[in-house]
Amino acid sequence: MASPAYSRSGAFNDGLGQDVSRLFVAALIPALGLLVLRLILVSLPMIKNAGPIADLNLTPLLLVKAVVDTVIYFLIMRFCMTASARIRATRPHFVEVANIVLLAGCALVATLAYSAYQGLCEALAPSQMEAYNWIFLSVVLIPVGMIVLLVTRRMDFFTELMFGKMSAALSNPASPYSEPARAYSEPAPRPPAGPPPASAPPATPDPLEIESVARVAALQPTITAARDAAARLRAKGTLSAEMSESLSKMDSYFQGAQTSLDRKDWHAVKGFADWAEYEARRLGATS
């Protein structure tokens, strides 16, 4: 059975989509349970009609809401952090996507927390409401601004990612589950057993194997030229951080292509080779 394919389109067809879905469900189920618990608690008369605690303006109702909401925000952030780490580990060339997932989670939690903790601030420190507004505005705008900066800085990456997804959808519009379903519903007839052949026919070379070997061999001069260009720039002290990052990614992708070649995963070879060539050309263009 072939290893899961890595495609330039970025489709999570190596099990990453299933992992992220499981993480999402694992966070969604307790979050929904906490929401139900919150509705039950705030409707209880002894909490709903309770007066302020001691000399404070803090009521048990505000306190219960804040505590339950905090746990829900913790579940959201844990999902975003785990999903981001999983994307980094399985798809190193999607580090920008992992960063966006984490930053979007921070912005979402900060937006929800503003309304949840507003009552606490009004009860405990009403004179600090202006500072409260500015703090949460900054906490929300910082990750949003970082997302915009990240997308703007790597616009070529996201353009290539979206273009690859659209190309894959247009070239293969059928559902990926249509063939297995047809196979189960219409089993192929079993041919009658015949006499064994006198000698096995010669093995036909796999066209994908030939293409993959040629692809890696043709990419080697481009990789070598990019490494030499980076070495010259490093010797001059003009190798920027962005070019150094591209060099590291190029080496990682090319190594992935060679490893996939050993595993006979021809689709992964093409995906890694395409990304290695992309980073090598970026190095050549900037040098």
RODO-2510 file (C-alpha; in nm, 4 decimals, decimal comma):
residues 287
     n   res          X          Y          Z
     1     m     0,0000     0,0000     0,0000
     2     a     0,1449     0,3355    -0,1024
     3     s     0,2232     0,6025     0,1493
     4     p    -0,0162     0,8950     0,1723
     5     a     0,0384     1,1444    -0,1056
     6     y     0,1748     1,4919    -0,0588
     7     s     0,0418     1,7229    -0,3279
     8     r     0,1272     2,0768    -0,4201
     9     s    -0,2364     2,1658    -0,3707
    10     g    -0,1889     2,1311     0,0046
    11     a    -0,4783     1,8897     0,0550
    12     f    -0,4509     1,7173     0,3901
    13     n    -0,4593     1,3690     0,2442
    14     d    -0,1984     1,2175     0,4753
    15     g    -0,4234     1,1922     0,7816
    16     l    -0,3632     1,5465     0,9034
    17     g    -0,7215     1,6471     0,8265
    18     q    -0,8502     1,3570     1,0346
    19     d    -0,6177     1,4483     1,3221
    20     v    -0,7327     1,8107     1,3208
    21     s    -1,0964     1,6976     1,3017
    22     r    -1,0486     1,4732     1,6027
    23     l    -0,8863     1,7579     1,7948
    24     f    -1,1775     1,9846     1,7018
    25     v    -1,4371     1,7323     1,8201
    26     a    -1,2377     1,6714     2,1383
    27     a    -1,2579     2,0446     2,2126
    28     l    -1,6147     2,0956     2,0874
    29     i    -1,7837     1,8279     2,2994
    30     p    -1,6664     1,9574     2,6417
    31     a    -1,7217     2,3171     2,5256
    32     l    -2,0847     2,2400     2,4428
    33     g    -2,1213     2,0626     2,7775
    34     l    -1,9852     2,3684     2,9549
    35     l    -2,2285     2,5928     2,7672
    36     v    -2,5184     2,3741     2,8837
    37     l    -2,3811     2,3823     3,2391
    38     r    -2,3541     2,7611     3,2176
    39     l    -2,7187     2,7921     3,1128
    40     i    -2,8263     2,5698     3,4002
    41     l    -2,6204     2,7530     3,6616
    42     v    -2,7264     3,1043     3,5611
    43     s    -3,0923     2,9974     3,5726
    44     l    -3,0732     2,8699     3,9294
    45     p    -3,2583     3,1115     4,1624
    46     m    -2,9968     3,0923     4,4371
    47     i    -2,7344     3,2179     4,1894
    48     k    -2,9507     3,4415     3,9715
    49     n    -3,1041     3,6333     4,2642
    50     a    -2,8017     3,6309     4,4968
    51     g    -2,6745     3,9652     4,6165
    52     p    -2,3205     4,1036     4,5961
    53     i    -2,0391     3,9232     4,7748
    54     a    -1,9337     4,1130     5,0885
    55     d    -1,8825     4,4833     5,0125
    56     l    -1,7977     4,4201     4,6504
    57     n    -2,0261     4,4708     4,3543
    58     l    -1,9332     4,1209     4,2415
    59     t    -2,2297     3,8831     4,2326
    60     p    -2,2176     3,5018     4,2186
    61     l    -2,3818     3,5227     3,8751
    62     l    -2,0920     3,7222     3,7303
    63     l    -1,8417     3,4945     3,8983
    64     v    -2,0004     3,1741     3,7654
    65     k    -2,0157     3,3129     3,4121
    66     a    -1,6511     3,4214     3,4232
    67     v    -1,5275     3,0867     3,5572
    68     v    -1,7148     2,8751     3,3000
    69     d    -1,6197     3,1085     3,0154
    70     t    -1,2539     3,0885     3,1177
    71     v    -1,2575     2,7099     3,0889
    72     i    -1,4202     2,7351     2,7444
    73     y    -1,1535     2,9821     2,6282
    74     f    -0,8879     2,7444     2,7579
    75     l    -1,0328     2,4633     2,5433
    76     i    -1,0333     2,6880     2,2357
    77     m    -0,6715     2,7916     2,2860
    78     r    -0,5628     2,4340     2,3548
    79     f    -0,7227     2,3225     2,0274
    80     c    -0,5527     2,6033     1,8314
    81     m    -0,2130     2,5353     1,9886
    82     t    -0,2360     2,1596     1,9357
    83     a    -0,3602     2,1952     1,5775
    84     s    -0,0830     2,4443     1,5013
    85     a     0,1804     2,2103     1,6465
    86     r     0,0387     1,9158     1,4514
    87     i     0,0525     2,1123     1,1247
    88     r     0,4127     2,2166     1,1955
    89     a     0,5152     1,8575     1,2690
    90     t     0,3494     1,6926     0,9669
    91     r     0,3687     1,9751     0,7116
    92     p     0,6838     2,1860     0,7717
    93     h     0,6145     2,3854     0,4534
    94     f     0,2795     2,4961     0,6033
    95     v     0,4366     2,6815     0,8966
    96     e     0,2563     2,9981     0,7858
    97     v    -0,0787     2,8179     0,8064
    98     a     0,0107     2,6923     1,1555
    99     n     0,0940     3,0461     1,2662
   100     i    -0,2343     3,1802     1,1279
   101     v    -0,4323     2,9109     1,3147
   102     l    -0,2662     3,0095     1,6418
   103     l    -0,3047     3,3850     1,5865
   104     a    -0,6692     3,3461     1,4818
   105     g    -0,7374     3,1516     1,8015
   106     c    -0,5818     3,4303     2,0086
   107     a    -0,7924     3,6950     1,8328
   108     l    -1,1110     3,4901     1,8749
   109     v    -1,0548     3,4262     2,2452
   110     a    -0,9693     3,7908     2,3089
   111     t    -1,2867     3,9036     2,1290
   112     l    -1,5051     3,6664     2,3296
   113     a    -1,3307     3,7452     2,6571
   114     y    -1,3960     4,1179     2,6228
   115     s    -1,7708     4,0727     2,6698
   116     a    -1,7304     3,7941     2,9259
   117     y    -1,5071     3,9899     3,1642
   118     q    -1,6630     4,3312     3,1120
   119     g    -1,9067     4,2767     3,3985
   120     l    -1,6223     4,1794     3,6322
   121     c    -1,4276     4,4923     3,5483
   122     e    -1,7340     4,7131     3,5984
   123     a    -1,7966     4,5498     3,9351
   124     l    -1,4403     4,5455     4,0705
   125     a    -1,2784     4,8484     3,9032
   126     p    -1,5350     5,0716     3,7304
   127     s    -1,2853     5,3551     3,7044
   128     q    -1,0559     5,1398     3,4888
   129     m    -1,3039     5,0693     3,2103
   130     e    -1,1199     5,2914     2,9635
   131     a    -0,7952     5,1054     3,0254
   132     y    -0,9889     4,7780     2,9961
   133     n    -1,1164     4,8780     2,6517
   134     w    -0,7716     4,9773     2,5289
   135     i    -0,6098     4,6594     2,6612
   136     f    -0,8553     4,4323     2,4844
   137     l    -0,8391     4,6413     2,1678
   138     s    -0,4631     4,5884     2,1631
   139     v    -0,4941     4,2175     2,2417
   140     v    -0,7327     4,1737     1,9476
   141     l    -0,5524     4,3978     1,6976
   142     i    -0,2044     4,2535     1,7553
   143     p    -0,2796     3,8987     1,6287
   144     v    -0,5045     4,0340     1,3513
   145     g    -0,2248     4,2661     1,2379
   146     m     0,0253     3,9807     1,2505
   147     i    -0,2041     3,7681     1,0327
   148     v    -0,2310     4,0486     0,7769
   149     l     0,1465     4,1011     0,7842
   150     l     0,2114     3,7282     0,7467
   151     v    -0,0260     3,6922     0,4519
   152     t     0,1146     4,0053     0,2857
   153     r     0,4729     3,8940     0,3355
   154     r     0,4102     3,5455     0,1931
   155     m     0,1472     3,6367    -0,0639
   156     d     0,3213     3,4185    -0,3215
   157     f     0,2921     3,1160    -0,0934
   158     f    -0,0804     3,1623    -0,0278
   159     t    -0,1455     3,2387    -0,3948
   160     e     0,0320     2,9186    -0,4908
   161     l    -0,1595     2,7297    -0,2213
   162     m    -0,5007     2,8530    -0,3337
   163     f    -0,4150     2,8077    -0,7019
   164     g    -0,3090     2,4498    -0,6334
   165     k    -0,6355     2,3753    -0,4495
   166     m    -0,8447     2,5179    -0,7326
   167     s    -0,6461     2,3256    -0,9929
   168     a    -0,6877     2,0005    -0,7996
   169     a    -1,0621     2,0566    -0,7622
   170     l    -1,1068     2,1324    -1,1330
   171     s    -0,8922     1,8420    -1,2486
   172     n    -1,0590     1,5892    -1,0155
   173     p    -1,4175     1,7029    -0,9500
   174     a    -1,5414     1,3560    -0,8555
   175     s    -1,5751     1,2698    -0,4890
   176     p    -1,2768     1,0726    -0,3541
   177     y    -1,5223     0,8269    -0,2021
   178     s    -1,7093     0,7539    -0,5248
   179     e    -1,4750     0,4832    -0,6468
   180     p    -1,4631     0,2789    -0,3225
   181     a    -1,8407     0,3038    -0,2944
   182     r    -1,8867     0,1764    -0,6518
   183     a    -1,6375    -0,0997    -0,5843
   184     y    -1,8389    -0,2213    -0,2875
   185     s    -2,1753    -0,1926    -0,4623
   186     e    -2,0602    -0,3510    -0,7885
   187     p    -1,8011    -0,6183    -0,7117
   188     a    -1,5911    -0,7147    -1,0107
   189     p    -1,6574    -1,0677    -1,1422
   190     r    -1,3890    -1,3151    -1,0514
   191     p    -1,2299    -1,4703    -1,3626
   192     p    -1,2056    -1,8485    -1,3801
   193     a    -0,8804    -1,9946    -1,2632
   194     g    -0,6601    -2,1037    -1,5477
   195     p    -0,3424    -2,3034    -1,5682
   196     p    -0,0369    -2,1307    -1,4231
   197     p     0,1856    -1,9650    -1,6821
   198     a     0,4984    -2,1424    -1,7789
   199     s     0,7085    -1,8388    -1,6952
   200     a     0,6270    -1,5001    -1,5431
   201     p     0,6197    -1,2158    -1,7966
   202     p     0,8910    -0,9549    -1,7621
   203     a     0,8041    -0,6755    -1,5204
   204     t     0,6929    -0,3548    -1,6895
   205     p     0,8745    -0,0489    -1,5525
   206     d     0,6494     0,1854    -1,3610
   207     p     0,6166     0,5173    -1,5526
   208     l     0,5750     0,7059    -1,2238
   209     e     0,8996     0,5602    -1,0934
   210     i     1,0861     0,6612    -1,4077
   211     e     0,9359     1,0104    -1,3919
   212     s     1,0165     1,0504    -1,0210
   213     v     1,3787     0,9404    -1,0584
   214     a     1,4221     1,1773    -1,3518
   215     r     1,2562     1,4608    -1,1584
   216     v     1,4959     1,4302    -0,8645
   217     a     1,7971     1,3954    -1,0935
   218     a     1,6956     1,7023    -1,2960
   219     l     1,6425     1,9023    -0,9766
   220     q     1,9918     1,8305    -0,8407
   221     p     2,1738     2,1002    -1,0495
   222     t     1,9175     2,3622    -0,9460
   223     i     1,9630     2,2727    -0,5786
   224     t     2,3421     2,2811    -0,6118
   225     a     2,3330     2,6209    -0,7840
   226     a     2,1065     2,7630    -0,5143
   227     r     2,3359     2,6332    -0,2397
   228     d     2,6412     2,7834    -0,4120
   229     a     2,4642     3,1195    -0,4482
   230     a     2,3680     3,1139    -0,0810
   231     a     2,7245     3,0241     0,0171
   232     r     2,8620     3,3210    -0,1795
   233     l     2,6136     3,5567    -0,0164
   234     r     2,6957     3,4166     0,3274
   235     a     3,0651     3,4738     0,2647
   236     k     2,9907     3,8363     0,1745
   237     g     2,7676     3,8744     0,4799
   238     t     2,4638     3,9649     0,2671
   239     l     2,2552     3,6507     0,3252
   240     s     1,9263     3,7801     0,4676
   241     a     1,7136     3,5964     0,7206
   242     e     1,4435     3,5342     0,4594
   243     m     1,6945     3,3814     0,2164
   244     s     1,8394     3,1673     0,4947
   245     e     1,4868     3,0429     0,5707
   246     s     1,4328     2,9591     0,2026
   247     l     1,7627     2,7699     0,1963
   248     s     1,6620     2,5648     0,5002
   249     k     1,3209     2,4865     0,3493
   250     m     1,4759     2,3931     0,0154
   251     d     1,7125     2,1438     0,1791
   252     s     1,4280     1,9985     0,3844
   253     y     1,1996     1,9555     0,0815
   254     f     1,4768     1,8036    -0,1315
   255     q     1,5585     1,5579     0,1452
   256     g     1,1889     1,4722     0,1633
   257     a     1,1874     1,4067    -0,2113
   258     q     1,4859     1,1719    -0,1819
   259     t     1,3320     0,9907     0,1156
   260     s     1,0012     0,9525    -0,0679
   261     l     1,1922     0,8168    -0,3659
   262     d     1,3384     0,5437    -0,1440
   263     r     0,9887     0,4666    -0,0135
   264     k     0,8550     0,4543    -0,3719
   265     d     0,5981     0,7202    -0,2878
   266     w     0,5939     0,8855    -0,6288
   267     h     0,3258     1,1444    -0,5465
   268     a     0,5235     1,2615    -0,2428
   269     v     0,8366     1,2865    -0,4583
   270     k     0,6618     1,5268    -0,6939
   271     g     0,5185     1,7371    -0,4122
   272     f     0,8495     1,7758    -0,2281
   273     a     1,0409     1,8334    -0,5516
   274     d     0,8017     2,1086    -0,6596
   275     w     0,8408     2,2919    -0,3293
   276     a     1,2198     2,2442    -0,3302
   277     e     1,2375     2,3923    -0,6802
   278     y     1,0106     2,6787    -0,5725
   279     e     1,2417     2,7737    -0,2829
   280     a     1,5519     2,7273    -0,5018
   281     r     1,4139     2,9681    -0,7605
   282     r     1,3355     3,2180    -0,4851
   283     l     1,6989     3,2001    -0,3782
   284     g     1,8123     3,2446    -0,7363
   285     a     1,5813     3,5427    -0,7877
   286     t     1,6931     3,7203    -0,4708
   287     s     2,0635     3,6512    -0,5233
***
